[in-house]
Amino acid sequence: MDLGLSGWVRNLPDGRVEVQAEGTPMALSDLRLWCERGPTDAQVSLVRPSQMPITGADWFEIRN
């Protein structure tokens, strides 16, 4: 999935996933909708969006 976002994503030890992303309102909305559905075989119980200060990053990484 390529939404043209910048930021990062990581899996937390308790099974949650944390994402910090910047992009257009449409791309961020698409990301939120994808997170609510989750990938095949995932069980999503809660998506909690929040606003953060813009960092101006121009990359996206998967963190460990």
Secondary structure, 3 states (H helix, E strand, C coil): CCCCCEEEEEECCCCCEEEEEECCHHHHHHHHHHHHHCCCCCCCCCCCCCCCCCCCCCCEEEEC
